[in-house]
Each structure stands twice: as structure tokens, then as C-alpha cells.
Amino acid sequence: MVKEFQDYFQDILREPLGCRNQAIQTIAQHIPKIINHDHNKRLLQPIIMQEVEDVMAQLKDGKAPSPDGFTTNFFHAFWEHIKKEV
């Protein structure tokens, strides 16, 4: 029974052989391009520490900005020790 189960799902989830470029192009033509050249230039600029610190100062206490469970209280309390890593 286990072998039948494995075989069934391996068959339906197996990646088809061949090039996927045509499929990617077909799908991509329906995705709107909302990032223009100027947006891209701004997104690729180096991150400035002052910008990060300004955002950190605006975060309200008690919030968890990521699923790791560390709240903004942790970041505020230990900012001087962890800011380079962040």
C-alpha cells in the first residue's frame, strides 16, 4: 500500500522532461511589469544604516516583525549590539 501511494504521488508530481522556457514566457506575459528602470535603480542602491535606524525607531513595542518571535522590544534593547548583523 505504501509503495502504491509513493508511486502515485511520484508520478503526478514528477517534473516533465524538456525545456520550460515557453511555459515561463506564456505565464510571464500576463504578469504586469510595475517596476520601471527608475524603481529598479532605487531598489538596487546600497542600504544606509541611518535609514535602518530610522525605521527601527518607528517600530512600536510588543510587535514581532518576523516569525522568529523576537519582538521589537528585543531589537530596541539590544540595537547597539546587533545592528551590524541586522
N, CA, C and O atoms as CSV, one atom per row, in Angstrom:
chain,resi,resn,atom,element,x,y,z
A,1,MET,N,N,0.822,-1.180,0.000
A,1,MET,CA,C,0.000,0.000,0.000
A,1,MET,C,C,0.883,1.267,0.000
A,1,MET,O,O,0.610,2.234,-0.711
A,2,VAL,N,N,1.941,1.226,0.817
A,2,VAL,CA,C,2.849,2.380,0.890
A,2,VAL,C,C,3.523,2.599,-0.454
A,2,VAL,O,O,3.658,3.737,-0.903
A,3,LYS,N,N,3.947,1.519,-1.098
A,3,LYS,CA,C,4.604,1.643,-2.400
A,3,LYS,C,C,3.651,2.225,-3.434
A,3,LYS,O,O,4.055,3.077,-4.225
A,4,GLU,N,N,2.416,1.794,-3.446
A,4,GLU,CA,C,1.414,2.329,-4.380
A,4,GLU,C,C,1.214,3.824,-4.143
A,4,GLU,O,O,1.130,4.608,-5.088
A,5,PHE,N,N,1.142,4.197,-2.895
A,5,PHE,CA,C,0.974,5.593,-2.515
A,5,PHE,C,C,2.154,6.433,-3.029
A,5,PHE,O,O,1.958,7.478,-3.650
A,6,GLN,N,N,3.369,5.965,-2.765
A,6,GLN,CA,C,4.574,6.672,-3.212
A,6,GLN,C,C,4.631,6.756,-4.733
A,6,GLN,O,O,4.906,7.821,-5.286
A,7,ASP,N,N,4.375,5.656,-5.400
A,7,ASP,CA,C,4.417,5.635,-6.867
A,7,ASP,C,C,3.398,6.615,-7.461
A,7,ASP,O,O,3.698,7.342,-8.407
A,8,TYR,N,N,2.203,6.619,-6.894
A,8,TYR,CA,C,1.159,7.506,-7.404
A,8,TYR,C,C,1.592,8.967,-7.325
A,8,TYR,O,O,1.509,9.694,-8.315
A,9,PHE,N,N,2.051,9.395,-6.159
A,9,PHE,CA,C,2.419,10.799,-5.993
A,9,PHE,C,C,3.718,11.149,-6.713
A,9,PHE,O,O,3.878,12.285,-7.159
A,10,GLN,N,N,4.631,10.219,-6.836
A,10,GLN,CA,C,5.835,10.489,-7.617
A,10,GLN,C,C,5.478,10.724,-9.075
A,10,GLN,O,O,6.070,11.583,-9.730
A,11,ASP,N,N,4.513,9.966,-9.588
A,11,ASP,CA,C,4.088,10.138,-10.980
A,11,ASP,C,C,3.421,11.490,-11.203
A,11,ASP,O,O,3.744,12.182,-12.168
A,12,ILE,N,N,2.494,11.878,-10.327
A,12,ILE,CA,C,1.763,13.125,-10.580
A,12,ILE,C,C,2.583,14.368,-10.234
A,12,ILE,O,O,2.282,15.456,-10.727
A,13,LEU,N,N,3.605,14.227,-9.401
A,13,LEU,CA,C,4.415,15.386,-9.021
A,13,LEU,C,C,5.735,15.477,-9.773
A,13,LEU,O,O,6.499,16.421,-9.577
A,14,ARG,N,N,6.003,14.509,-10.625
A,14,ARG,CA,C,7.265,14.482,-11.367
A,14,ARG,C,C,7.309,15.638,-12.353
A,14,ARG,O,O,6.326,15.925,-13.036
A,15,GLU,N,N,8.445,16.287,-12.417
A,15,GLU,CA,C,8.673,17.395,-13.349
A,15,GLU,C,C,8.765,16.816,-14.758
A,15,GLU,O,O,9.540,15.890,-14.996
A,16,PRO,N,N,7.989,17.348,-15.685
A,16,PRO,CA,C,8.075,16.837,-17.057
A,16,PRO,C,C,9.438,17.168,-17.665
A,16,PRO,O,O,10.034,18.206,-17.376
A,17,LEU,N,N,9.902,16.274,-18.500
A,17,LEU,CA,C,11.182,16.495,-19.164
A,17,LEU,C,C,11.031,17.569,-20.235
A,17,LEU,O,O,9.958,17.741,-20.814
A,18,GLY,N,N,12.099,18.274,-20.482
A,18,GLY,CA,C,12.063,19.276,-21.539
A,18,GLY,C,C,12.281,20.677,-21.011
A,18,GLY,O,O,12.441,20.907,-19.812
A,19,CYS,N,N,12.282,21.585,-21.936
A,19,CYS,CA,C,12.546,22.977,-21.630
A,19,CYS,C,C,11.262,23.668,-21.157
A,19,CYS,O,O,10.197,23.475,-21.744
A,20,ARG,N,N,11.367,24.462,-20.109
A,20,ARG,CA,C,10.210,25.166,-19.570
A,20,ARG,C,C,10.152,26.627,-20.016
A,20,ARG,O,O,9.269,27.367,-19.583
A,21,ASN,N,N,11.083,27.052,-20.878
A,21,ASN,CA,C,11.139,28.462,-21.287
A,21,ASN,C,C,9.836,28.932,-21.922
A,21,ASN,O,O,9.370,30.032,-21.625
A,22,GLN,N,N,9.250,28.132,-22.777
A,22,GLN,CA,C,8.000,28.518,-23.439
A,22,GLN,C,C,6.884,28.704,-22.415
A,22,GLN,O,O,6.123,29.668,-22.493
A,23,ALA,N,N,6.787,27.799,-21.474
A,23,ALA,CA,C,5.754,27.904,-20.439
A,23,ALA,C,C,5.979,29.146,-19.576
A,23,ALA,O,O,5.026,29.840,-19.223
A,24,ILE,N,N,7.228,29.421,-19.240
A,24,ILE,CA,C,7.553,30.608,-18.443
A,24,ILE,C,C,7.184,31.868,-19.205
A,24,ILE,O,O,6.594,32.779,-18.624
A,25,GLN,N,N,7.509,31.945,-20.474
A,25,GLN,CA,C,7.177,33.119,-21.283
A,25,GLN,C,C,5.664,33.303,-21.404
A,25,GLN,O,O,5.165,34.428,-21.360
A,26,THR,N,N,4.948,32.208,-21.554
A,26,THR,CA,C,3.490,32.279,-21.670
A,26,THR,C,C,2.878,32.852,-20.398
A,26,THR,O,O,1.981,33.693,-20.457
A,27,ILE,N,N,3.357,32.402,-19.274
A,27,ILE,CA,C,2.840,32.899,-17.997
A,27,ILE,C,C,3.312,34.332,-17.748
A,27,ILE,O,O,2.521,35.171,-17.317
A,28,ALA,N,N,4.574,34.621,-18.009
A,28,ALA,CA,C,5.153,35.935,-17.721
A,28,ALA,C,C,4.477,37.060,-18.494
A,28,ALA,O,O,4.437,38.193,-18.015
A,29,GLN,N,N,3.952,36.775,-19.667
A,29,GLN,CA,C,3.317,37.834,-20.458
A,29,GLN,C,C,2.045,38.359,-19.791
A,29,GLN,O,O,1.569,39.442,-20.133
A,30,HIS,N,N,1.491,37.596,-18.840
A,30,HIS,CA,C,0.276,38.014,-18.146
A,30,HIS,C,C,0.559,38.726,-16.824
A,30,HIS,O,O,-0.366,39.185,-16.153
A,31,ILE,N,N,1.829,38.818,-16.452
A,31,ILE,CA,C,2.206,39.482,-15.207
A,31,ILE,C,C,2.584,40.920,-15.531
A,31,ILE,O,O,3.504,41.161,-16.312
A,32,PRO,N,N,1.875,41.883,-14.933
A,32,PRO,CA,C,2.175,43.284,-15.255
A,32,PRO,C,C,3.561,43.680,-14.754
A,32,PRO,O,O,4.000,43.255,-13.686
A,33,LYS,N,N,4.231,44.496,-15.544
A,33,LYS,CA,C,5.553,44.987,-15.168
A,33,LYS,C,C,5.362,46.326,-14.464
A,33,LYS,O,O,5.128,47.346,-15.112
A,34,ILE,N,N,5.463,46.318,-13.137
A,34,ILE,CA,C,5.226,47.534,-12.376
A,34,ILE,C,C,6.521,48.177,-11.876
A,34,ILE,O,O,6.490,49.294,-11.359
A,35,ILE,N,N,7.643,47.498,-12.021
A,35,ILE,CA,C,8.937,48.066,-11.633
A,35,ILE,C,C,9.599,48.607,-12.894
A,35,ILE,O,O,9.992,47.849,-13.780
A,36,ASN,N,N,9.714,49.930,-12.956
A,36,ASN,CA,C,10.373,50.528,-14.119
A,36,ASN,C,C,11.867,50.719,-13.824
A,36,ASN,O,O,12.349,50.339,-12.757
A,37,HIS,N,N,12.583,51.302,-14.768
A,37,HIS,CA,C,14.033,51.464,-14.645
A,37,HIS,C,C,14.394,52.309,-13.421
A,37,HIS,O,O,15.327,51.974,-12.691
A,38,ASP,N,N,13.664,53.397,-13.193
A,38,ASP,CA,C,13.956,54.260,-12.038
A,38,ASP,C,C,13.698,53.534,-10.717
A,38,ASP,O,O,14.479,53.658,-9.773
A,39,HIS,N,N,12.609,52.780,-10.655
A,39,HIS,CA,C,12.330,51.993,-9.451
A,39,HIS,C,C,13.466,51.014,-9.193
A,39,HIS,O,O,13.936,50.877,-8.064
A,40,ASN,N,N,13.899,50.344,-10.235
A,40,ASN,CA,C,14.955,49.342,-10.106
A,40,ASN,C,C,16.252,49.971,-9.610
A,40,ASN,O,O,16.940,49.394,-8.768
A,41,LYS,N,N,16.587,51.147,-10.126
A,41,LYS,CA,C,17.796,51.836,-9.668
A,41,LYS,C,C,17.721,52.139,-8.175
A,41,LYS,O,O,18.703,51.966,-7.452
A,42,ARG,N,N,16.565,52.587,-7.719
A,42,ARG,CA,C,16.403,52.896,-6.294
A,42,ARG,C,C,16.466,51.638,-5.441
A,42,ARG,O,O,17.040,51.650,-4.352
A,43,LEU,N,N,15.878,50.553,-5.933
A,43,LEU,CA,C,15.893,49.299,-5.178
A,43,LEU,C,C,17.293,48.703,-5.059
A,43,LEU,O,O,17.590,47.992,-4.099
A,44,LEU,N,N,18.150,48.994,-6.034
A,44,LEU,CA,C,19.493,48.424,-6.042
A,44,LEU,C,C,20.529,49.293,-5.332
A,44,LEU,O,O,21.699,48.919,-5.253
A,45,GLN,N,N,20.113,50.444,-4.817
A,45,GLN,CA,C,21.049,51.299,-4.088
A,45,GLN,C,C,21.454,50.630,-2.783
A,45,GLN,O,O,20.677,49.878,-2.195
A,46,PRO,N,N,22.673,50.906,-2.334
A,46,PRO,CA,C,23.105,50.331,-1.053
A,46,PRO,C,C,22.204,50.815,0.092
A,46,PRO,O,O,21.682,51.930,0.069
A,47,ILE,N,N,22.044,49.959,1.072
A,47,ILE,CA,C,21.241,50.305,2.246
A,47,ILE,C,C,22.097,51.169,3.166
A,47,ILE,O,O,23.251,50.845,3.446
A,48,ILE,N,N,21.522,52.257,3.626
A,48,ILE,CA,C,22.233,53.179,4.512
A,48,ILE,C,C,21.780,52.895,5.941
A,48,ILE,O,O,20.585,52.779,6.210
A,49,MET,N,N,22.751,52.783,6.863
A,49,MET,CA,C,22.442,52.442,8.249
A,49,MET,C,C,21.444,53.430,8.859
A,49,MET,O,O,20.589,53.032,9.650
A,50,GLN,N,N,21.542,54.687,8.505
A,50,GLN,CA,C,20.628,55.680,9.073
A,50,GLN,C,C,19.180,55.372,8.702
A,50,GLN,O,O,18.272,55.576,9.507
A,51,GLU,N,N,18.969,54.883,7.484
A,51,GLU,CA,C,17.609,54.505,7.061
A,51,GLU,C,C,17.073,53.370,7.928
A,51,GLU,O,O,15.916,53.391,8.348
A,52,VAL,N,N,17.919,52.385,8.189
A,52,VAL,CA,C,17.507,51.238,9.005
A,52,VAL,C,C,17.210,51.705,10.434
A,52,VAL,O,O,16.219,51.290,11.034
A,53,GLU,N,N,18.064,52.559,10.964
A,53,GLU,CA,C,17.854,53.046,12.326
A,53,GLU,C,C,16.588,53.889,12.431
A,53,GLU,O,O,15.890,53.826,13.443
A,54,ASP,N,N,16.285,54.667,11.413
A,54,ASP,CA,C,15.059,55.461,11.409
A,54,ASP,C,C,13.826,54.554,11.447
A,54,ASP,O,O,12.868,54.824,12.171
A,55,VAL,N,N,13.863,53.487,10.667
A,55,VAL,CA,C,12.741,52.544,10.648
A,55,VAL,C,C,12.635,51.826,11.988
A,55,VAL,O,O,11.535,51.657,12.515
A,56,MET,N,N,13.765,51.403,12.543
A,56,MET,CA,C,13.752,50.715,13.840
A,56,MET,C,C,13.142,51.601,14.916
A,56,MET,O,O,12.401,51.113,15.770
A,57,ALA,N,N,13.441,52.887,14.888
A,57,ALA,CA,C,12.907,53.820,15.886
A,57,ALA,C,C,11.396,53.965,15.758
A,57,ALA,O,O,10.727,54.292,16.738
A,58,GLN,N,N,10.850,53.730,14.577
A,58,GLN,CA,C,9.415,53.879,14.348
A,58,GLN,C,C,8.609,52.636,14.734
A,58,GLN,O,O,7.386,52.708,14.855
A,59,LEU,N,N,9.280,51.505,14.927
A,59,LEU,CA,C,8.566,50.266,15.252
A,59,LEU,C,C,7.990,50.331,16.658
A,59,LEU,O,O,8.685,50.709,17.601
A,60,LYS,N,N,6.734,49.969,16.798
A,60,LYS,CA,C,6.057,50.000,18.092
A,60,LYS,C,C,6.465,48.800,18.932
A,60,LYS,O,O,6.681,47.705,18.412
A,61,ASP,N,N,6.567,49.022,20.245
A,61,ASP,CA,C,6.924,47.942,21.159
A,61,ASP,C,C,5.867,46.843,21.148
A,61,ASP,O,O,4.682,47.094,20.929
A,62,GLY,N,N,6.330,45.616,21.393
A,62,GLY,CA,C,5.426,44.482,21.507
A,62,GLY,C,C,5.086,43.796,20.205
A,62,GLY,O,O,4.381,42.787,20.215
A,63,LYS,N,N,5.559,44.305,19.091
A,63,LYS,CA,C,5.281,43.693,17.790
A,63,LYS,C,C,6.382,42.691,17.458
A,63,LYS,O,O,7.523,42.842,17.895
A,64,ALA,N,N,6.032,41.675,16.687
A,64,ALA,CA,C,7.020,40.690,16.228
A,64,ALA,C,C,7.123,40.816,14.715
A,64,ALA,O,O,6.272,40.293,13.996
A,65,PRO,N,N,8.166,41.511,14.213
A,65,PRO,CA,C,8.263,41.752,12.774
A,65,PRO,C,C,8.611,40.532,11.930
A,65,PRO,O,O,8.555,40.594,10.702
A,66,SER,N,N,8.966,39.437,12.569
A,66,SER,CA,C,9.257,38.228,11.802
A,66,SER,C,C,8.787,37.014,12.602
A,66,SER,O,O,8.517,37.125,13.798
A,67,PRO,N,N,8.689,35.862,11.951
A,67,PRO,CA,C,8.157,34.681,12.639
A,67,PRO,C,C,9.102,34.068,13.672
A,67,PRO,O,O,8.748,33.074,14.306
A,68,ASP,N,N,10.299,34.637,13.858
A,68,ASP,CA,C,11.219,34.059,14.840
A,68,ASP,C,C,10.802,34.344,16.278
A,68,ASP,O,O,11.364,33.764,17.207
A,69,GLY,N,N,9.819,35.232,16.478
A,69,GLY,CA,C,9.309,35.502,17.819
A,69,GLY,C,C,9.990,36.646,18.533
A,69,GLY,O,O,9.524,37.066,19.592
A,70,PHE,N,N,11.084,37.171,17.989
A,70,PHE,CA,C,11.741,38.311,18.613
A,70,PHE,C,C,10.878,39.546,18.407
A,70,PHE,O,O,10.558,39.909,17.276
A,71,THR,N,N,10.505,40.185,19.503
A,71,THR,CA,C,9.670,41.374,19.390
A,71,THR,C,C,10.538,42.602,19.173
A,71,THR,O,O,11.762,42.552,19.293
A,72,THR,N,N,9.876,43.703,18.850
A,72,THR,CA,C,10.609,44.951,18.660
A,72,THR,C,C,11.276,45.393,19.956
A,72,THR,O,O,12.270,46.118,19.918
A,73,ASN,N,N,10.748,44.970,21.097
A,73,ASN,CA,C,11.384,45.293,22.375
A,73,ASN,C,C,12.817,44.754,22.398
A,73,ASN,O,O,13.732,45.434,22.862
A,74,PHE,N,N,13.005,43.536,21.898
A,74,PHE,CA,C,14.351,42.944,21.838
A,74,PHE,C,C,15.265,43.790,20.963
A,74,PHE,O,O,16.388,44.111,21.354
A,75,PHE,N,N,14.779,44.151,19.770
A,75,PHE,CA,C,15.601,44.929,18.854
A,75,PHE,C,C,15.938,46.295,19.438
A,75,PHE,O,O,17.065,46.766,19.287
A,76,HIS,N,N,14.984,46.936,20.103
A,76,HIS,CA,C,15.249,48.238,20.713
A,76,HIS,C,C,16.265,48.116,21.846
A,76,HIS,O,O,17.169,48.945,21.960
A,77,ALA,N,N,16.125,47.096,22.677
A,77,ALA,CA,C,17.010,46.928,23.833
A,77,ALA,C,C,18.443,46.589,23.435
A,77,ALA,O,O,19.386,47.037,24.087
A,78,PHE,N,N,18.616,45.804,22.372
A,78,PHE,CA,C,19.946,45.324,22.007
A,78,PHE,C,C,20.458,45.898,20.682
A,78,PHE,O,O,21.402,45.364,20.100
A,79,TRP,N,N,19.848,46.967,20.210
A,79,TRP,CA,C,20.163,47.508,18.893
A,79,TRP,C,C,21.653,47.778,18.700
A,79,TRP,O,O,22.215,47.432,17.661
A,80,GLU,N,N,22.289,48.387,19.679
A,80,GLU,CA,C,23.711,48.717,19.547
A,80,GLU,C,C,24.571,47.463,19.368
A,80,GLU,O,O,25.641,47.538,18.763
A,81,HIS,N,N,24.136,46.347,19.867
A,81,HIS,CA,C,24.894,45.094,19.766
A,81,HIS,C,C,24.599,44.319,18.475
A,81,HIS,O,O,25.448,43.568,17.997
A,82,ILE,N,N,23.409,44.497,17.917
A,82,ILE,CA,C,23.003,43.651,16.793
A,82,ILE,C,C,22.826,44.402,15.476
A,82,ILE,O,O,22.559,43.779,14.449
A,83,LYS,N,N,22.968,45.718,15.486
A,83,LYS,CA,C,22.625,46.495,14.302
A,83,LYS,C,C,23.444,46.124,13.072
A,83,LYS,O,O,22.912,46.164,11.963
A,84,LYS,N,N,24.694,45.770,13.221
A,84,LYS,CA,C,25.503,45.392,12.054
A,84,LYS,C,C,25.017,44.080,11.442
A,84,LYS,O,O,25.062,43.906,10.224
A,85,GLU,N,N,24.557,43.168,12.278
A,85,GLU,CA,C,24.030,41.901,11.788
A,85,GLU,C,C,22.695,42.096,11.080
A,85,GLU,O,O,22.415,41.461,10.062
A,86,VAL,N,N,21.884,42.979,11.633
A,86,VAL,CA,C,20.576,43.243,11.018
A,86,VAL,C,C,20.784,43.912,9.681
A,86,VAL,O,O,19.815,44.224,8.990
